[in-house]
Each structure stands twice: as structure tokens, then as C-alpha cells.
Amino acid sequence: MVLAQDSITIDAIQKFSYDFDINNGEFTGAGAQVLNEAISAAHVTMLGNTLNSKLDAELNSALLGILNLMDYKKIVLEEGLFSGKLLSSIGQSTAPIKRTEELNHKYSFRKNEYIRTPIQILNSSEGLEFIQEVAEKDWTIFAVGLEDWASYGMLVDELYSNIPKANQYKLKKLYQETKEVLDLAYRDFGKLNNEGVLGFMNALYRTGTVNSYLAEMENFEVNKELIYHFKKSLEYWKAYGNKRFFEKNVLSIEEAKERLAFQLKRDGFDFSKDKVFVKMFIGHLAKGITGNGFYGVGSMLHEMAEYYEKRSLTIGLIPRFYEKGEGTEDYVDSDLYYLQIFNEFIPMGKRDEWVLIDLRTFNEKFLYGPYHTSAEFRKVVARYDMLIIPKTDGDLSSK
């Protein structure tokens, strides 16, 4: 016996969507109240991003203001361990702009019109302003990502500067040879894709110089932690270059959860009273199983909050309209793999207003009723509590 079911339409979803805007760093409109109430009831608030954008930075800043008022003092970022420590140092310094400019000038990877900074969040003034706000509000940064391949020059220098002067003198030749290998690998970098990263990684390993350097640096206790994370990064990017996606996903997800658990414990974080804000890639923050088949940071924190009888709030940020060149393009027509499950929601985006979709209420009203939904639709509702679609964004193309 088959029961007839009504299909869910965009009109049905529309009843659970709310427009809002951000003015002078504050949320306004109907969506603002819904968002405020949801955050106030949560001890873990997670924002999953998809693409770098100016409006993303604007949203982060406005959220930070609300979260700070609600006694949030911890933030989880998808940055390498050393990069996270450096971000804290830069944010607390008396000359953050100067330090960031010096860092990016010295270590950024440049190819044609493309620039990749050693620490991704510092690729824009908005990103730096966000880190400064975090520091000014006296927040603690938990860095749970892997170091980027563009950071290797910075890491090589840090390892060398950590050791005693006498040892620097003895290992100066090996250090210089390592820098030369690295410079040549960056210079000969191919296309910015899997094959290009693989060529870069192969160039690092070709002579054995990099391995010799890491082995020497690991003899010093002060470097052991950084060497561990340097090697994890090398493993990850080599797997990425070889298109061993399962391997790279296992490595990054397991490393992120282990690092987060360690840092929360070291910090004395108490889920029964403390609060944490998480800003990571949208796929990693799904409640339950992620799109690539794992239980990530989002699932871990959601379960921990429930165990302590607290609420978590998982927000997915997805794009629609964005300016490119002289015109405006639309992600409704995008084939980006990580956006495809949101195809039924993206059309709700508007050119001139932000849109908040409250999936919690929708879940209660429709998901378990006599209605037909696609598999992708059910995945979205199961994984996220809310979706936010920005108004027309800035140019999202690579810089």
C-alpha cells in the first residue's frame, strides 16, 4: 500500500524564511530576532562557510558582537596550530596591520594574478579586522586545521629560529638548501589544482633535503610539536595531490577532532557552562554524518552539547548572487559539488536582502509528515539548524 504524499515546494519553505540585513555591525529585520533567540539558547554556535567573501566577513563581525554579549569567549578556526598561535599574537600586537603586511609580503605564494597568503584568514583586511576583534574581546582561539602548503616557508624559518644560535651556525647550510628547494618548488608550481599540488610536493621530496632538515630540527624539543604538524600537513597535501581523497579526509577530520578535544581539555572547557563559537567549512560542521561519509567536528560538538543537556546551533552559509567582472552571476546554475545538496534552497536567495531559513521549525512541521522530499533535501534538514543566504556578494573569484 502506497500513501499519497504532497511534494514540498519552495512556497512551503518560504514560510520559515526571514529577511534581515546588517547595518553598522548589527542585525536588523525579522531574521535578526530569530537568530538572536537561537544563539541565546545555545552553548555551541557553529557557522559553516562555503566561499571567501566580503559579506562573510561582515556576518562574522556582527555575530561576534552578539556572541560576546552572550558570554562566548572561545572560537574554533580551521587554521594550523602554528598559524593559530600567530593569529593570536598578531591580534594582540600594537601593530597588527604592519605585522600582517610583512608576513604576507615575505611568505605569500604568487602565480599570475593569484595570491595565496600563508594564513588564509589574513588574505583580506576584513579577515585581519575579525582577528583583531577576537583579540580585543579577549577570546581564546582553538586552531584545529592543517597548515597550508603556502605556509611552508614560514614554518621552515620558525623551526630554524627556535634552535640555539650555536646549532643555527652548524645547520645553516642545510637550512639554506631547504629554503632553495622550497623556493624552486614554488617557482615551478603548475596549475592550481591536484596536479599542481602534486608536482609541488614531489619537488619537495625529490632531493631528500626537506626530510633531512625536518629530521635535524626534530632533535630539538622546542620543535617537536611543530614538526608533528608540519608532517601532518605534508601528508595531507600529498594525498590531495594524488587524489587520494578518502585518505586526506580521514587525516583532516580525525586530526581536527583530536586537536579540538585536546585544546578544550587543556583550557578546562566545561560544556555545562562555557560557550564556544566554531567557524569552519560547511561540510565539516554537519550534525551527524558529513557529505564525505565521516563524523566531523560539528557532529562531535553537537553530541557533547546534548550530553550536557545544552543546545547547539548549526548554521550553514550558502551563496546565491555574486558580482563578477561587470555583471552578476547566480549560484543556482553552479555545479560546485559541495553546494549541490542545497540546490532546493539556493533559489530563496535575494539580491538586496539577506535570508535566514529556520530548518528547526520546518523539521517539526514537515519532515516527519506525509510529504515527499528529495534525498538531498532531507540531508540538509538533518545536518543544519539554519541556513543563511547573503544578498548580492562581492567578487568571489580567486585573487
C-alpha angles and dihedrals in degrees: 000000000000120000116216113245132197116231119239110245132194087254089063092049090047090068088067098046126096131193121226142158139206116237122177091344095309132107117241134181136041094309091056093067093047091049094046093051092048093050093046090056094049134080093190118045118183127190116194114201130198108185139013110260143153092239090052088059091048091052092048092053094049091047091049090058093052094043092050091054088052093055099260109152104160130074130188116210130185094237132118119269095251091042090053092053090048091050090055090049094048093047092052096044125104091235107038095154093052093047092049093048091050092048094048094044092052101042112020117121111232127191120166105308094342122102124184115187120213090244110039099210089059093061091101141034088243091058092051091048089054092052089049090052090051090052095044091053089050095241124164117235119219108194112201104162132095123260112264121243087241089063097063096098089054092048094048090053093047093053091051095046091052096063126081118275092246091056091045088059092051094047098038094106093051090046092052092046090051091051090050092051090049094047091050092048091053092044093053095042109141126206118339095254141085093293092049092051090046091053089049093050093047090052090055093052098038099091100029090235095119093050091049091050094050091048091053093045091050090064088076117078092216090064102044097094094047092046090054092054093041090056092046089054092050090051092050097049093044089054089047091051091049091048091240090147098166090054094048092046093051090049097049097041096046092044091050093051094045092047093047093049091049094049094045090051093046090049092051091239111185114202090199092067113001124086132212136194118209125200114184143127110305095241093058094056100057117131106241120356119006126229091263094052105263140107104244140183092289093056092045094053094042091055093045091052091050091048089057090043093248130126130249125201120208116194124186118205112207129174133229119161121030135167117245123175109317096339146046124258129200128224090209084086095044123120095197104144096224092053098048096089088058094056093111092053103040093075088066090070118110131211098229106026138051115241127213117196114197105211092175093070092039090053091055095047105039120006095075096036130091094285133121117234133171121251090248091052091053091049092055094048091047095048104042136043095201140009125210121199113191123220118251105326134209124265107305097187120119115277 
